[in-house]
Structure formats: C-alpha cells, structure tokens
Amino acid sequence: MSETFKLSHPIMDGATELKELKYRRPLANDLIAMDEHEGHMNRTKVMICQLTDLPPDVIGSMDGKDFLDFGEILQGFLA
C-alpha cells in the first residue's frame, strides 16, 4: 500500500513534473541500506530514494523544506 506526500515545490523526473511523491512503508532492507551511509541528511536521502523508487539526483532537487518534512514522516516509521 502506498501513501502520498504533496510537494510544496514540484520537482522534475526527466521530463515529468512531480507534484507529489508516492511512497511505501520501509522494509528491513530499506533500513539496512540507510544504515550503510553516514550523516543524517544522507540517510534521509537514501531512505526517500528507497521508498519512492526515484533516483538520488531527483530527490536531491527537492525543495529543502519538502525534504525536511518528508524526513519527519520517516521519523514516524522509526518511532
């Protein structure tokens, strides 16, 4: 089952404008992949990539507030 995160500032995935990101709940392998990286922001980026199936350059182009807000969703999974 997927959920949706509405972006306050759309991003581009190739020629496609994304106004929202569909994401799924993390699996154990997602947490393991995140743990292989250093730094909170790098781990957040890796997890967003894992859960949305979007490449790192697309996630890296997110507005900073959108990125941090999505990070708060991730914290909810880990609480």
Steps between C-alpha positions, in 0.01 A plus 500: 500500500640839409445843647544844348713799603394829338797714397478874563740547206480253211813317382590348166563132430634526146224675305234419760399759758428346840262685729483215747704196594347157544680300766470174687579393854863400554610138504791363702720515188423873465619560855813296433572702182458824697735378773783459245525880460643766729324821595136565577426679173667231289300233681179697445576530128575127470177410677289734285656344190427150632137577583413700188711307243638833377871554426724703732532795258121544493473484880798738523302758304221513761430829673675500836179531704336217303808286567491573874123448519533161330777423748250551781279233342799266507551571870142385557586161351792462738324608820 
